[in-house]
Amino acid sequence: MTPGRSRRLVRTVVSCALAGLLAVGILRAAKDPTGLLNALSIGSQGILEADIAYGDLARQHLDLYRPSQSRAVPAPVVVFFYGGAWSSGDRADVRFVGRFLAGEGFVAVIPDYRLRSEAAFPAFLDDGAKALRWVQDHIAEHGGDPQRLFLMGHSAGAYNAIMLALHRHYGAAAGVDAARIRGVVGLAGPYDFKLDTDLWRWVFGAASDLSATQPVRFAASGAPPVLLVTGDRDETVDPENSRSLARRLAAAKSPVRLLELPGLGHADVLWKLSPWYPGRMLREEIVRFLDRPEMAGP
């Protein structure tokens, strides 16, 4: 390589690194970072079908993103649950996630669910199961494959996704065929925690069996393959939650992969799903898992 070409390469690498740092800084400084990512994702691949009722209540509605080019016909389906500590959140907050998944050829479904201010635990899990039943019964009408369903979520939504995948009670009560759930992705979720904060007590304290609120209790053989993602700088949900669940699943000989990302905090793991956030690795790892969930492992 000539000295001139070497210098140009160094300048390019430095420019890309600075642009990445600038993008991260802007997101972290923004009052509404997810809104910014949603605005930037307008024009991405995917056809939005908004405000579809899966139940009779105000929060029992979902948005659906159909790919313009599917990975298969019919397309595999990803049901994504957003976070918000079960006290806030709206499906419109994470449109960039639906557009990312649709852009990769999946049908993406993002349901709302009842928050703790409206109903006590396990109402949000009951709503998640009800949304899955709607997907099972109707997704073929929207180009999706009801035999290839994946669950995915961030933070409180990761808890919902993992619980629905591991604790079959909720899905069974709604008439969901567990065999259709081919895999689950948990992003920065709480899976093994103590009820030692006001939030945890408010959300789960009224449960008749507190141990049954913990996803780790239901780690067993026969569970669908699991991909767990956490950032090692997450100060909202301790990364030990993901490590603990990964250990339990591995001990049960159930397919699991733990991906711990250096330097990332709680929100970064979600923002990484946008192509506007620097780095493609996480998006590629998620797509690879959704294509071959049976290959999950160390």
Summary of the structure (lengths in Angstrom):
residues: 298
radius of gyration: 19.2
end to end distance: 38.0
largest distance: 71.1
contacts: 1031
relative contact order: 0.12
helix: 46%
strand: 18%
